[in-house]
């Protein structure tokens, strides 16, 4: 890992560690936890009042995101959800309620202080279907194809290796799984230097991708159905945006489709009572033998 990447990651870690400590120390004072100071384009005000009111004050106070990904992720009962950069746990706790006791919500964060705060918030909320993991969003500590939905709130733009984040997100999602992400995205006309002029890296600005770059990155990782919808401006030419995309189901993936399997065996509905040869002049046995792929029954 280059020195620049290490330095940027440490800068991000320190900022979020300080935010967690501010909330934690405020929670021991007479007036309760003090919200981390962010402008009106970020933070807990982007959540509906009825959502905020059902959560521990410390989870709400630690909110630093640029949107509400749980509002667009269309979570369903029994699903497994992963929040990249889970912070104080606000999106994990909201997700846990939506997926219910048969589902599970994971939170991933690299900051010890935020993880400690999130665990305390989960205990305060009485949430039993949550789990918080320490790690980076470029190397998710979960097995492949185990998650139904990946969410994130103004965190992917903080990564210095977004291609790795997209690849890891794709890896952990089940076929047919989806993402619902809030992130800061730049107008395509802005150069990286112009983005940096509008804000610092940890402020979710300097590291932001453009709309075209975001789409290209997701598609390069294998995602389809990419939608990037701006919701509100956060700086000149910079927007909070909702990002949706889908990991193709097995049937849609190249090399895994029924058509590919049929071509291998030379028949449709291979090894079933409905099998038919793709070449009318050959018998099923002849087609299978000619294919050489082991489908001989």
Protein Blocks (a to p, Z undefined) as FASTA:
>chain_A
ZZklmmmmmmmmmmmmmmmmmmmmmmmmmnopadddddfkgcjklpcfklmmmpcfklmm
mpcbfbdfklmnopaehiacddehjlnolmmmmmmmmnommbccddddfbfklmmmmmmm
mmmnopakbccdeddfklccbdehibfbdcdehklmmpcblmlmmmmmmmmpcghiacdd
ddddddfklcfklmmmnocfknommmpccfklmmmmmmmnopahiacddfbdcbehiacd
ddddddddfklpghiamklmmmmnopahihiakbccfblkbcfklmmmmnonopaZZ
